[in-house]
């Protein structure tokens, strides 16, 4: 009898061990992502600071209000303004289109880089990472270990994704991977000009003091504390999980449905995240209708995890596959947000002297498995091909910008800080080298515009890029490879001229070398190196010989 019990126990232990071995990655994912999960309180109302009950001056005589709406991972072909639109044009973006038509459309606009946080840092400061050191996107604890673990099982044929363990040992805590406090943000510049400054949404420039929005010039901040649009499986929503994407696995396991106001404990947002942030933005506009304000509304949509409201999911129709339908529904919510903001400004009599800027932090991601989102451009988020950095950029300001204005001059997020300062009539910070240029003359037709050397730069570690004089050079140090394109004749980067144009290659390489000659070292090292396909999504099988780049982060 005892022998039978012992035998049974042995079989049970061996079976449990085998089960644990075959599911070890899921177990590790569970253990890593369940650490440090704060309790989330019920939703609470935000008591936004109120401006004066009556205005000292009418809106037309005050400095203009400024609203910057930033989408996340929005592909340039998602916007129907450009003749495309998600799902082959089945889901238009009428409100974003109206904003673009009513002001200036920048046809050649670029993000700061191919990932979110450094691009946001450039938008805030007008400075390249070569000056700030903010080069890489902070990732939550465990992500640089979990993603390679799953990725190397999923990407058959591609080189491995590597976890740089020695760098991880010297990384500061996630919350302290922030924009240095000595950097001067556009919020600080506007606050000194008398603006009430409000941040709503994603920040991703540091979660601990002195990196938080309130430490960087914002009077108020309703922050995205984690990363879910709704609780998983919530009856109000529809979810789409991406089994082929290791980042998606991490997000669903790690993220929560949570917000924080001015650094408070976490609490539950008051509805689907995109709509909730818009609801609160309308309250901010109303509370500050009698004084100049700056509202930075940094949406999480259309970033993964893919979650939409049931109403939007039904409204977009029977689109296939499921993930595309959810994505389209998420875009519908972002477009609705833009429309509601414009309607509120009209109601409050503020529309004429308010500038609204709309953009995306980078191009759409290949890891969502949806082709055409960046069409006709090659590449995705996490590359510096045009698809990764071409973004919509629209400015509506009825008092100063004529409807239907189209600007073809290349511009970038690094230009936003000096531009918004100029809008407000605020001086740039003394003693600070600003890399961006004021692009307001391009939008209004008043004043001169010139960019030193006609050069715009991008980077992530050893992957460096310059665009100058209609040419673009990409150099990847790990791969010892260069891509040279004549964007005037080849805007979609089909023909690499690095071998056939040695003089132009040398000219642009010299610009890259000069830009990085005295560069500040990154604030912290990269901990992951990923091969990223250029021409196919992560859902597509790897084709032997197809091009990819290595991206350090």
C-alpha positions as CSV (number, residue, x, y, z in Angstrom):
1,X,0.0,0.0,0.0
2,X,2.8,2.4,1.0
3,X,4.7,1.5,-2.2
4,X,1.6,2.4,-4.3
5,X,1.2,5.7,-2.5
6,X,4.9,6.5,-3.0
7,X,4.7,5.5,-6.6
8,X,1.6,7.6,-7.1
9,X,3.3,10.6,-5.5
10,X,6.4,10.1,-7.7
11,X,4.2,10.0,-10.8
12,X,2.4,13.1,-9.6
13,X,5.6,15.0,-8.9
14,X,7.1,14.0,-12.2
15,X,3.9,15.0,-14.0
16,X,3.8,18.3,-12.2
17,X,7.4,18.9,-13.0
18,X,6.9,18.1,-16.7
19,X,3.8,20.4,-16.8
20,X,5.8,23.2,-15.1
21,X,8.7,22.7,-17.5
22,X,6.5,22.9,-20.6
23,X,4.7,25.9,-19.2
24,X,7.8,27.5,-17.6
25,X,7.6,30.7,-19.7
26,X,4.0,31.3,-18.8
27,X,4.8,30.7,-15.1
28,X,7.8,33.1,-15.2
29,X,5.6,35.7,-17.0
30,X,3.0,35.3,-14.2
31,X,5.5,35.6,-11.4
32,X,7.3,38.6,-12.9
33,X,4.3,40.6,-13.8
34,X,2.4,40.0,-10.5
35,X,5.1,41.8,-8.5
36,X,4.5,45.4,-7.4
37,X,0.9,45.6,-8.3
38,X,-0.7,48.5,-6.4
39,X,-4.3,48.4,-5.1
40,X,-6.7,50.4,-7.2
41,X,-9.3,52.5,-5.5
42,X,-12.7,53.2,-7.0
43,X,-13.1,56.1,-9.4
44,X,-13.1,59.5,-7.8
45,X,-14.0,62.9,-9.3
46,X,-11.2,65.2,-10.3
47,X,-11.6,68.7,-8.8
48,X,-9.8,70.6,-11.5
49,X,-8.3,74.0,-10.5
50,X,-10.6,76.8,-11.7
51,X,-9.6,80.1,-13.4
52,X,-11.4,83.4,-12.7
53,X,-15.1,83.5,-12.9
54,X,-14.9,86.4,-15.3
55,X,-12.2,87.2,-17.8
56,X,-10.0,90.2,-17.5
57,X,-9.8,90.3,-21.3
58,X,-11.8,88.8,-24.1
59,X,-10.3,85.7,-25.7
60,X,-9.0,87.6,-28.8
61,X,-6.9,89.9,-26.6
62,X,-5.3,87.1,-24.5
63,X,-2.4,84.9,-25.5
64,X,-3.9,81.9,-27.4
65,X,-4.9,78.8,-25.7
66,X,-2.8,75.8,-26.8
67,X,-4.1,72.2,-27.0
68,X,-1.7,69.5,-28.2
69,X,-3.4,66.1,-28.9
70,X,-0.9,63.3,-29.3
71,X,-2.1,59.9,-30.5
72,X,0.1,56.8,-29.8
73,X,1.4,54.5,-32.5
74,X,-1.0,56.0,-35.1
75,X,-0.1,55.1,-38.7
76,X,-0.1,57.8,-41.2
77,X,-2.4,55.7,-43.4
78,X,-4.9,55.4,-40.6
79,X,-5.9,59.0,-41.2
80,X,-8.4,59.4,-44.1
81,X,-7.0,62.9,-44.8
82,X,-4.3,61.3,-46.8
83,X,-6.6,59.3,-49.0
84,X,-6.3,56.0,-47.2
85,X,-7.9,55.1,-43.9
86,X,-8.0,52.0,-41.8
87,X,-9.5,48.8,-43.3
88,X,-9.1,50.1,-46.8
89,X,-10.9,53.3,-46.0
90,X,-13.9,51.7,-44.4
91,X,-13.4,53.7,-41.2
92,X,-12.8,57.4,-41.9
93,X,-11.5,60.0,-39.5
94,X,-13.9,62.9,-40.1
95,X,-13.0,65.0,-37.1
96,X,-9.3,64.7,-37.6
97,X,-9.8,65.4,-41.3
98,X,-11.8,68.5,-40.4
99,X,-9.0,69.8,-38.1
100,X,-6.5,69.2,-40.9
101,X,-8.7,71.0,-43.5
102,X,-9.4,74.0,-41.2
103,X,-5.7,74.8,-40.7
104,X,-2.2,73.7,-41.8
105,X,-1.4,70.2,-42.9
106,X,2.4,69.4,-42.8
107,X,2.8,66.8,-45.5
108,X,6.3,65.8,-44.5
109,X,6.2,65.6,-40.7
110,X,8.4,63.4,-38.6
111,X,8.3,62.0,-35.0
112,X,11.4,62.5,-32.8
113,X,12.3,58.8,-33.2
114,X,10.7,55.4,-33.9
115,X,9.6,54.8,-30.3
116,X,7.5,56.8,-27.9
117,X,9.4,58.2,-24.9
118,X,12.4,59.8,-26.7
119,X,10.0,61.3,-29.2
120,X,7.9,62.8,-26.4
121,X,11.1,64.1,-24.7
122,X,12.0,65.9,-27.9
123,X,8.5,67.3,-28.2
124,X,8.7,68.7,-24.7
125,X,12.2,70.1,-24.9
126,X,13.0,70.9,-28.5
127,X,16.3,69.0,-28.0
128,X,17.8,65.9,-29.4
129,X,19.0,63.0,-27.2
130,X,22.5,64.0,-28.0
131,X,21.9,66.9,-25.6
132,X,19.4,65.4,-23.1
133,X,20.7,61.8,-23.0
134,X,17.1,60.6,-23.1
135,X,17.7,58.0,-25.9
136,X,15.8,54.9,-25.0
137,X,12.2,54.1,-24.1
138,X,11.8,53.1,-20.4
139,X,10.4,49.6,-20.0
140,X,8.6,48.1,-17.0
141,X,10.5,45.7,-14.7
142,X,10.9,42.3,-16.3
143,X,10.0,43.3,-19.8
144,X,13.6,43.1,-21.2
145,X,13.7,39.5,-19.9
146,X,10.2,38.4,-20.8
147,X,10.1,39.7,-24.4
148,X,13.2,37.8,-25.7
149,X,12.0,34.7,-24.0
150,X,8.8,34.6,-26.0
151,X,10.2,36.3,-29.1
152,X,12.8,33.7,-29.9
153,X,10.1,31.0,-30.0
154,X,7.9,33.1,-32.3
155,X,10.2,34.6,-34.9
156,X,11.4,31.5,-36.7
157,X,14.1,32.4,-39.2
158,X,15.0,35.8,-37.7
159,X,18.2,36.2,-35.5
160,X,17.5,36.0,-31.8
161,X,16.2,38.9,-29.7
162,X,18.9,39.5,-27.0
163,X,18.5,40.4,-23.4
164,X,21.6,42.5,-22.4
165,X,21.9,41.2,-18.9
166,X,25.1,43.1,-17.9
167,X,23.3,46.4,-18.8
168,X,20.2,45.6,-16.8
169,X,22.3,45.3,-13.6
170,X,23.2,49.0,-13.8
171,X,19.8,50.3,-14.8
172,X,18.1,52.8,-12.5
173,X,14.6,51.7,-11.4
174,X,11.9,52.1,-14.0
175,X,10.3,55.1,-12.2
176,X,13.6,56.9,-12.3
177,X,14.2,56.5,-16.0
178,X,13.1,60.0,-16.7
179,X,13.7,63.2,-18.5
180,X,16.3,65.1,-16.3
181,X,14.8,67.8,-14.2
182,X,17.2,70.4,-15.5
183,X,15.7,70.2,-18.9
184,X,13.2,73.0,-19.6
185,X,9.9,71.8,-21.0
186,X,7.4,73.7,-23.1
187,X,5.1,73.5,-20.0
188,X,7.6,75.4,-18.0
189,X,8.0,78.0,-20.7
190,X,4.3,78.5,-21.0
191,X,3.7,78.5,-17.2
192,X,6.2,81.4,-17.0
193,X,4.2,83.2,-19.6
194,X,1.1,83.0,-17.4
195,X,-0.5,79.8,-18.8
196,X,-2.3,77.3,-16.7
197,X,-0.8,74.0,-17.7
198,X,-2.5,70.6,-17.7
199,X,-1.4,67.1,-18.7
200,X,-3.9,64.3,-19.3
201,X,-2.9,60.8,-20.4
202,X,0.4,59.1,-21.1
203,X,3.6,60.7,-19.8
204,X,6.4,58.0,-20.0
205,X,9.2,60.5,-19.0
206,X,9.6,59.2,-15.5
207,X,7.2,58.2,-12.7
208,X,9.2,59.4,-9.7
209,X,10.1,62.8,-8.5
210,X,11.7,64.9,-10.0
211,X,10.5,63.5,-13.3
212,X,6.7,63.6,-13.0
213,X,4.6,66.0,-15.0
214,X,4.1,68.2,-11.9
215,X,7.8,68.5,-11.6
216,X,8.2,69.4,-15.2
217,X,6.0,72.5,-15.5
218,X,2.4,71.1,-15.3
219,X,0.1,72.6,-12.7
220,X,-2.1,69.5,-13.0
221,X,-1.7,66.0,-14.3
222,X,-4.2,63.2,-14.8
223,X,-1.7,60.4,-15.5
224,X,-2.1,57.0,-17.1
225,X,-0.9,55.0,-14.1
226,X,-0.7,51.6,-16.0
227,X,-2.0,50.6,-19.4
228,X,-5.4,49.0,-19.8
229,X,-8.3,50.8,-21.6
230,X,-10.7,48.8,-19.6
231,X,-10.3,45.8,-17.2
232,X,-9.7,42.7,-19.3
233,X,-13.0,41.0,-20.2
234,X,-15.0,44.1,-19.1
235,X,-18.6,43.8,-20.5
236,X,-18.3,47.4,-21.8
237,X,-15.5,46.4,-24.2
238,X,-14.1,44.0,-26.8
239,X,-10.5,42.7,-26.5
240,X,-8.1,41.4,-29.1
241,X,-5.1,39.5,-27.9
242,X,-2.1,39.0,-30.3
243,X,-0.7,35.5,-29.7
244,X,2.2,36.2,-32.1
245,X,3.5,39.2,-30.2
246,X,5.6,38.9,-27.0
247,X,5.1,42.6,-26.1
248,X,1.3,41.9,-26.1
249,X,1.7,39.0,-23.8
250,X,3.6,41.1,-21.3
251,X,1.1,44.0,-21.5
252,X,-1.9,41.8,-20.8
253,X,-0.1,40.1,-17.9
254,X,1.3,43.3,-16.4
255,X,-1.0,46.3,-17.0
256,X,-3.9,47.5,-14.9
257,X,-6.8,49.8,-15.4
258,X,-5.7,52.8,-13.4
259,X,-5.2,56.5,-13.2
260,X,-3.5,59.0,-10.9
261,X,-4.1,62.7,-10.3
262,X,-1.2,64.9,-9.3
263,X,0.7,61.8,-8.0
264,X,-2.2,60.4,-5.9
265,X,-2.7,56.7,-5.2
266,X,-4.1,54.8,-8.2
267,X,-7.8,54.8,-8.8
268,X,-10.1,53.4,-11.5
269,X,-10.7,55.7,-14.5
270,X,-14.3,56.7,-15.1
271,X,-14.9,54.7,-18.3
272,X,-13.1,53.6,-21.5
273,X,-9.7,55.4,-21.3
274,X,-9.9,57.4,-24.5
275,X,-13.4,58.7,-23.7
276,X,-12.6,59.3,-20.0
277,X,-9.6,61.5,-20.8
278,X,-11.7,63.4,-23.3
279,X,-14.5,63.9,-20.7
280,X,-11.9,65.3,-18.3
281,X,-10.3,67.5,-21.0
282,X,-13.7,69.1,-21.6
283,X,-13.9,69.9,-17.9
284,X,-10.4,71.5,-18.1
285,X,-11.4,73.7,-21.0
286,X,-14.5,74.8,-19.1
287,X,-12.6,75.5,-15.9
288,X,-10.0,77.6,-17.7
289,X,-12.2,79.4,-20.2
290,X,-11.3,82.8,-18.7
291,X,-7.5,82.5,-18.8
292,X,-4.8,81.2,-21.2
293,X,-4.2,77.4,-20.8
294,X,-2.1,74.7,-22.2
295,X,-3.7,71.2,-22.4
296,X,-1.4,68.3,-23.4
297,X,-3.8,65.4,-24.1
298,X,-1.6,62.4,-24.7
299,X,-3.9,59.6,-25.8
300,X,-2.9,55.9,-25.3
301,X,-4.9,54.9,-28.4
302,X,-4.2,53.2,-30.7
303,X,-1.4,51.5,-28.8
304,X,-1.8,47.9,-27.7
305,X,-3.4,46.2,-25.8
306,X,-6.1,46.3,-28.4
307,X,-9.4,47.2,-26.6
308,X,-12.4,49.0,-27.9
309,X,-15.9,49.8,-26.6
310,X,-18.7,47.6,-27.8
311,X,-20.4,50.6,-29.3
312,X,-17.4,51.4,-31.5
313,X,-16.8,47.8,-32.3
314,X,-20.3,47.5,-33.6
315,X,-20.2,50.8,-35.4
316,X,-17.2,50.0,-37.6
317,X,-19.0,46.9,-39.1
318,X,-17.9,43.4,-39.9
319,X,-14.2,44.0,-40.6
320,X,-11.8,41.0,-40.6
321,X,-9.6,39.9,-38.9
322,X,-10.9,40.6,-35.4
323,X,-7.8,42.5,-34.4
324,X,-8.3,44.9,-37.3
325,X,-11.9,45.5,-36.3
326,X,-10.9,46.3,-32.7
327,X,-8.1,48.6,-33.9
328,X,-10.5,50.4,-36.2
329,X,-12.9,50.9,-33.3
330,X,-10.1,52.3,-31.2
331,X,-9.2,54.8,-33.9
332,X,-12.9,55.8,-34.1
333,X,-12.7,56.7,-30.4
334,X,-9.6,58.9,-30.9
335,X,-11.3,60.7,-33.8
336,X,-14.4,61.3,-31.7
337,X,-12.1,62.8,-29.0
338,X,-10.8,65.3,-31.5
339,X,-14.3,66.3,-32.5
340,X,-15.5,66.7,-29.0
341,X,-12.6,69.0,-28.2
342,X,-13.3,71.2,-31.2
343,X,-17.0,71.3,-30.3
344,X,-16.3,72.3,-26.7
345,X,-14.1,75.2,-27.9
346,X,-16.9,76.4,-30.1
347,X,-19.4,76.2,-27.2
348,X,-17.1,78.3,-24.9
349,X,-16.3,80.9,-27.6
350,X,-12.6,79.9,-27.6
351,X,-12.2,78.3,-31.0
352,X,-10.8,81.3,-32.9
353,X,-8.0,82.0,-30.5
354,X,-7.1,78.4,-29.6
355,X,-4.4,76.5,-31.5
356,X,-5.0,72.8,-31.7
357,X,-2.1,70.6,-32.8
358,X,-2.6,66.9,-33.6
359,X,0.1,64.3,-34.2
360,X,1.3,60.8,-33.3
361,X,4.4,59.9,-31.3
362,X,5.7,57.6,-34.1
363,X,4.4,55.4,-36.9
364,X,2.2,52.3,-36.4
365,X,3.8,49.1,-35.1
366,X,4.4,46.0,-37.1
367,X,3.8,43.9,-34.0
368,X,0.0,44.4,-34.3
369,X,0.0,42.3,-37.4
370,X,-2.0,44.8,-39.5
371,X,-0.4,45.7,-42.9
372,X,-0.9,49.0,-44.7
373,X,-1.2,51.2,-41.6
374,X,1.9,53.1,-42.7
375,X,1.4,52.8,-46.4
376,X,2.9,53.7,-48.8
377,X,6.0,53.9,-46.6
378,X,8.3,51.0,-45.6
379,X,9.0,50.2,-42.0
380,X,7.2,50.3,-38.7
381,X,7.5,51.7,-35.2
382,X,10.9,50.5,-33.9
383,X,12.6,51.4,-37.2
384,X,13.7,54.7,-38.7
385,X,12.4,53.9,-42.1
386,X,9.7,56.4,-43.2
387,X,6.9,54.2,-41.9
388,X,8.3,54.3,-38.4
389,X,8.7,58.1,-38.2
390,X,6.3,59.7,-40.8
391,X,3.4,61.1,-38.7
392,X,0.4,63.3,-39.2
393,X,0.9,66.8,-38.0
394,X,-2.0,69.3,-38.3
395,X,-2.4,72.8,-36.8
396,X,-5.7,74.6,-36.5
397,X,-5.7,78.3,-35.4
398,X,-8.4,80.3,-37.0
399,X,-6.9,83.6,-35.8
400,X,-3.6,83.1,-37.6
401,X,-3.7,80.1,-40.0
402,X,-5.7,80.0,-43.2
403,X,-7.8,76.9,-43.8
404,X,-6.4,74.6,-46.5
405,X,-2.8,75.5,-45.9
406,X,-0.4,72.7,-47.0
407,X,3.3,72.8,-45.9
408,X,5.7,70.5,-47.8
409,X,8.8,71.5,-45.9
410,X,10.1,68.7,-43.7
411,X,9.4,69.3,-40.0
412,X,9.7,67.2,-36.8
413,X,8.6,66.9,-33.2
414,X,11.8,68.5,-32.1
415,X,10.3,71.7,-33.6
416,X,7.2,71.7,-31.4
417,X,8.7,73.3,-28.3
418,X,10.0,76.5,-30.0
419,X,6.9,76.7,-32.2
420,X,4.5,76.6,-29.3
421,X,6.6,79.1,-27.4
422,X,6.3,81.4,-30.4
423,X,2.6,80.9,-30.5
424,X,2.4,82.2,-26.9
425,X,4.9,85.0,-27.4
426,X,7.1,83.4,-24.8
427,X,10.9,83.6,-24.9
428,X,13.0,80.4,-25.1
429,X,14.9,79.5,-22.0
430,X,18.1,81.4,-21.6
431,X,21.3,79.5,-21.9
432,X,19.7,76.4,-23.4
433,X,20.6,75.1,-26.8
434,X,17.4,74.4,-28.7
435,X,17.7,72.1,-31.7
436,X,14.2,72.5,-33.1
437,X,13.0,75.4,-35.2
438,X,9.9,77.6,-35.0
439,X,7.7,76.3,-37.9
440,X,4.9,78.9,-37.3
441,X,6.1,80.9,-40.3
442,X,5.5,77.9,-42.5
443,X,1.9,77.6,-41.2
444,X,1.0,81.3,-41.3
445,X,3.1,82.5,-44.2
446,X,4.5,85.2,-42.0
447,X,8.3,85.4,-41.2
448,X,11.3,83.4,-42.3
449,X,12.1,79.7,-41.8
450,X,15.5,78.1,-42.0
451,X,16.9,74.9,-40.6
452,X,20.7,74.7,-40.1
453,X,22.1,72.5,-42.8
454,X,18.6,71.4,-43.7
455,X,19.3,68.4,-41.5
456,X,17.0,66.4,-39.2
457,X,18.5,63.6,-37.1
458,X,17.2,60.4,-35.4
459,X,18.9,57.7,-33.4
460,X,18.6,54.8,-31.1
461,X,22.1,53.8,-29.9
462,X,24.2,52.6,-32.8
463,X,21.3,53.1,-35.3
464,X,21.6,56.6,-36.6
465,X,19.9,58.6,-39.3
466,X,20.0,62.0,-41.0
467,X,17.8,63.6,-43.6
468,X,19.3,66.6,-45.5
469,X,18.7,68.1,-48.9
470,X,16.1,65.5,-49.8
471,X,18.5,62.6,-49.1
472,X,18.3,60.2,-46.2
473,X,21.1,58.1,-44.8
474,X,20.4,55.3,-42.2
475,X,23.4,53.6,-40.6
476,X,23.2,50.6,-38.3
477,X,26.5,50.0,-36.5
478,X,25.7,46.5,-35.3
479,X,24.9,45.3,-38.8
480,X,27.7,47.5,-40.4
481,X,25.1,48.4,-43.0
482,X,24.0,51.7,-44.6
483,X,20.8,52.6,-46.5
484,X,20.9,55.7,-48.7
485,X,17.8,57.0,-50.3
486,X,17.0,59.9,-52.6
487,X,13.6,60.8,-51.1
488,X,12.7,63.2,-53.9
489,X,12.6,60.5,-56.5
490,X,12.1,57.5,-54.0
491,X,10.0,58.7,-51.1
492,X,9.1,55.2,-50.1
493,X,12.8,54.1,-49.8
494,X,12.8,51.2,-52.3
495,X,16.2,51.6,-53.8
496,X,19.3,51.7,-51.6
497,X,22.0,53.9,-53.3
498,X,24.7,53.4,-50.7
499,X,26.9,51.5,-53.1
500,X,26.2,53.6,-56.2
501,X,26.4,57.1,-54.6
502,X,29.7,57.1,-52.5
503,X,30.1,60.9,-52.5
504,X,26.6,61.5,-51.2
505,X,27.1,58.7,-48.7
506,X,30.2,60.4,-47.4
507,X,28.5,63.8,-47.3
508,X,25.7,62.5,-45.1
509,X,28.0,60.3,-43.0
510,X,29.9,63.5,-42.2
511,X,26.8,65.1,-40.9
512,X,26.1,62.1,-38.7
513,X,29.6,62.1,-37.4
514,X,29.5,65.9,-36.6
515,X,26.1,65.6,-34.9
516,X,27.3,62.9,-32.5
517,X,30.9,64.2,-32.0
518,X,30.2,65.8,-28.6
519,X,27.0,64.0,-27.8
520,X,25.9,63.4,-24.3
521,X,26.0,59.8,-23.3
522,X,22.6,58.1,-22.8
523,X,21.2,58.4,-19.3
524,X,21.0,54.7,-19.0
525,X,22.0,51.7,-21.3
526,X,19.9,49.6,-23.5
527,X,18.9,46.2,-22.2
528,X,17.4,44.5,-25.3
529,X,18.4,44.2,-29.0
530,X,15.7,43.2,-31.4
531,X,15.7,42.3,-35.1
532,X,12.7,44.2,-36.6
533,X,11.4,43.3,-40.1
534,X,11.0,46.2,-42.4
535,X,8.5,45.0,-45.0
536,X,6.3,42.5,-43.2
537,X,4.3,42.5,-40.0
538,X,5.2,40.3,-37.0
539,X,2.2,38.1,-37.9
540,X,3.8,37.3,-41.3
541,X,6.3,34.4,-41.6
542,X,9.9,35.5,-42.0
543,X,11.0,35.2,-45.7
544,X,14.6,34.1,-46.1
545,X,16.7,37.1,-47.2
546,X,14.2,39.8,-46.3
547,X,15.6,43.0,-44.8
548,X,15.5,43.8,-41.1
549,X,17.2,46.2,-38.7
550,X,18.5,45.7,-35.2
551,X,17.1,48.1,-32.7
552,X,18.7,48.6,-29.2
553,X,16.5,49.8,-26.4
